[in-house]
Amino acid sequence: MSPIVASVGSSASTLKPRMSQANYSLRLQPSLKAAAERLAAAEGASLNQFINVAVAEKLSALETEEFFKARAADGKRDAFLAFLDGADGEEPCEGDTVLNS
């Protein structure tokens, strides 16, 4: 969690999160750097911002995978089957049907 600092304005105080930064020297293959620069420019972002977003997306994907693995490990097959049995043959809601292709 980011620390909160008070920013005093002319009429009232507001709270803003303080962002901390860490510098890291990154060595990229020239072709990889060129591709990242090209894509960053196409998105109207700096290379630094592009790399920050790419790292955040990768972390999110890995952490999401771990979250669902942990949830699956806690799952109980009998409880799941009992849940399905509770549907009592109720028809699916509109839009929840399986399309046969």
Buried (B, 14 or more C-beta within 10 A) or exposed (E): EEEEEEEEEEEEEEEEEEEEEEEEEEEEEEEEBEEBBEEBEEEEBEBEEBBEEEEEEEEEEEEEEEEEEEEEEEEEEEEEEEEEEEEEEEEEEEEEEEEEE
